[in-house]
Amino acid sequence: MELDGLDKARLPQHVAIIMDGNGRWARARGKSRIEGHRRGKTSVRVIVEMSRRIGIRYLSLYAFSTENWFRPDDEVDALMHLLEHYLAAERAKMMRYGIRLLAVGDRSRLPANVRAALEQVIELTRDNKRMTVILALSYSGRDDILRMVKALAHEALQGKFDPQNIDEPMISSRLDTAGVPDPDLLIRTSGEMRISNFFLWQIAYSELYVTSTLWPDFREKEYLQALLEYQRRRRRFGRTDEQVGERIASSVEAGGRQS
């Protein structure tokens, strides 16, 4: 598709997506929720491919939350089957295009066959450099933070550091996303105005974009609109407009001197 107006030099480094609306998409068409999830899997392929093509370095997809375990057994089983099928179908493409796969969340709760397939692809793609896709599976932002707190407390009790020296980089390094930059842009489909326990620490300064489009209908056109909106934003990180302008000018000047 045409990417008119998109500045490749100002793309977000990391895009995170709360993929919502599969059930409503199916209900509106008189189909089963499982059919909505199948259709949503196609959107995953499309968005991963477009991200790779335009140069997004990190793409995080909220695929299955810890709360989703409370859904009906047949729906959970279908989601696990779709995940296993996706991993098998996309493995060769990930290698061909240099895509690394990571997963965040409590993998121990996944069925053994799904966990094995996931770990196999993670290991296979570990040295790929062009792009990283992060699947949030059995994930909860609160659980991520809770496990980080426990890890830090355990290390402090062992005398590895003074608790007074705990800082933000130390916290980030104990989260599931250690080594991954925080999302620049968080997209939520289906129009719901909440973050649903996703990346609670990591999205402190993410730009938020909510669209009423349901995930099965979220394709290249809708993704482009989100990226264009991101590029219209002015990211301040607590600074004033004037400070942001001065910072940009200084960066440009420094770049000119280095060249």
C-alpha positions, 0 to 999 in steps of 0.5 A, spaced: 500 500 500 502 507 499 505 510 505 504 517 503 506 522 508 509 517 513 516 519 515 521 513 515 526 517 519 521 518 525 518 511 526 516 509 533 522 504 535 517 500 539 510 499 537 505 495 542 498 493 540 492 491 545 489 486 540 481 487 542 475 486 538 475 478 536 469 476 539 465 482 537 467 482 530 464 475 530 458 476 534 456 482 529 457 477 523 453 471 527 459 467 527 463 464 533 468 467 537 473 462 535 472 464 528 473 471 530 480 469 533 482 466 526 480 472 523 484 476 528 490 471 526 490 474 519 491 481 522 497 479 526 500 476 520 499 483 516 501 487 521 508 484 523 509 484 515 508 491 514 512 493 521 518 489 518 517 492 511 517 499 513 522 498 519 519 498 526 524 494 530 520 492 536 513 490 535 509 487 542 502 484 541 498 482 547 495 475 545 493 472 551 492 475 558 492 472 565 485 473 566 483 470 559 484 463 562 477 464 565 474 464 559 470 458 556 475 452 556 473 451 548 475 458 547 482 457 551 483 451 547 482 454 540 486 460 542 492 455 544 491 451 538 491 457 533 498 460 537 501 453 536 499 453 528 501 460 528 508 458 530 509 453 526 506 457 520 511 463 521 517 460 523 520 459 516 518 466 514 521 469 521 528 466 519 528 468 512 526 475 514 531 476 520 525 476 525 527 474 532 521 472 537 520 473 544 515 472 549 513 475 556 508 472 561 508 466 565 509 461 560 509 455 565 501 455 564 501 454 557 500 447 555 506 443 554 505 442 546 504 450 545 510 451 550 515 447 546 513 450 540 514 457 543 521 455 546 523 452 539 522 458 535 525 463 540 531 459 540 531 458 533 530 465 532 535 468 537 540 471 533 536 474 528 537 482 528 532 485 523 526 485 527 523 483 534 516 480 535 514 480 542 508 475 544 505 477 551 502 470 553 499 469 560 501 476 561 499 481 566 503 487 568 501 487 575 504 480 575 510 482 571 511 488 577 510 483 582 515 478 580 520 484 579 519 486 586 520 479 589 527 478 585 529 485 587 527 483 595 531 476 594 537 479 592 537 485 597 536 479 602 542 476 600 546 482 600 547 483 593 546 491 593 543 496 598 535 497 597 537 505 597 540 504 591 534 501 587 533 505 581 529 505 574 534 501 570 535 496 575 527 495 575 527 495 568 532 489 568 528 485 572 522 485 568 520 480 562 521 486 557 529 486 560 533 489 554 527 491 550 526 499 549 519 501 552 514 502 547 513 509 543 506 507 541 501 503 544 495 502 540 488 499 542 483 496 537 475 496 539 475 503 542 475 501 549 479 506 553 483 502 558 490 498 558 487 492 561 493 490 565 498 491 559 506 493 560 504 498 566 511 500 567 513 500 560 508 505 557 509 510 562 511 515 556 508 511 550 503 515 546 496 512 546 492 511 540 485 508 540 481 506 534 474 503 534 476 498 529 476 491 531 482 487 531 480 482 525 479 489 521 485 492 523 490 492 517 495 496 513 490 502 512 488 502 520 496 501 522 498 507 517 493 512 520 496 510 527 503 511 525 501 518 522 498 520 528 504 518 532 508 522 528 503 528 529 504 528 536 510 532 540 513 528 545 515 532 551 517 527 557 515 532 562 519 538 558 516 544 555 515 545 548 520 550 548 525 545 552 523 540 546 525 545 541 531 546 544 533 539 545 531 537 537 535 543 535 541 541 539 541 534 536 541 537 529 547 541 531 551 536 534 549 531 528 552 537 523 558 537 527 559 530 527 558 529 519 
